[in-house]
Amino acid sequence: MIKDKFGVDIQESVTSQGQVQVKAHYKRSGGNASMESHALRALLQLYQKIATSPLNFKQPHGATVLNGSLKNSGAVHASEEASSGTELNRKPGYNTHNTEEPEGEGATAGDTKEEENCSICMDTFKKKKQLKCKHEFCEGCLEQSKKSLGPCCPLCKDVFGKMEGDQPDGKMNWRSGHSSLPGYPQCGCIVISYWIPGGIQTEKHPNPGKRYEGISREAYLPNNKEGNEVLRLLQKAFDQKLIFTVGTSRTTGKENQVTWNDIHHKTSISGGQQCFGYPDPGYLSRVRDELKAKGIVCAD
């Protein structure tokens, strides 16, 4: 269960537009934005598998399955929250359209009609374009999606081009440290230093023309083969402006701030997962998945 794995409670609510809004709250005192983020990501991946896979039962047209019950069709918005309960701004999702099982003699369980409508505009296709993940959209709808989400499928998030974020200009450096990280004995560590100075927001940011506050952060990786591979992936993500963004801080609730952009870092040597430190046996695998979700799968 997602709730047990990440130690969170999941709350659902339906907006006035008929959309399902999902929030995760860490159960223990003090909150844990990292665990809330991982839980929401796992929930979205589960939902996307259900929404985009052929179903082996008949369901009402315009309905979709979430958490074992039928909900009104619509985009599912997952809002990550800091422990203070401040809701973060998330870009809108897209509606998913599930086809009905064909009726009549010869139909078998799991058979589906060919999708006739674009899953973005919910209308008949205009210049249908199929992505490598096999999902299809109107050419114009896909171009609009690329402007807001980047070159990734609106349904399954499979990346089909080079992602470039809105991270302000800054510097990334790293050096070898002598201290070994808990869980990685006798290999030392890699100390990554990020520095993003303050500046003025552009049209890519939430409040163009307003000033944003800069940030400096240090993060740690084990100085072994896998740690160095992740370092090269992080460098590629930084070059593509994907490590940071401008928005609202999850920990302080402060607006117009340079913040992490859903690629989690270990900012402490010790303290375990709850303190954003080590030991955390699954971290390197998770951060690879987060990088893959942004199209960073191999270092050039």
Helices and strands as residue ranges (DSSP letters): H 2-6, E 8-14, E 20-26, H 33-52, E 63-66, E 69-72, E 76-79, E 128-130, E 136-138, H 139-149, E 171-177, E 189-196, E 199-200, E 211-212, E 215-222, H 225-239, E 244-247, E 257-260, G 273-275, H 283-293
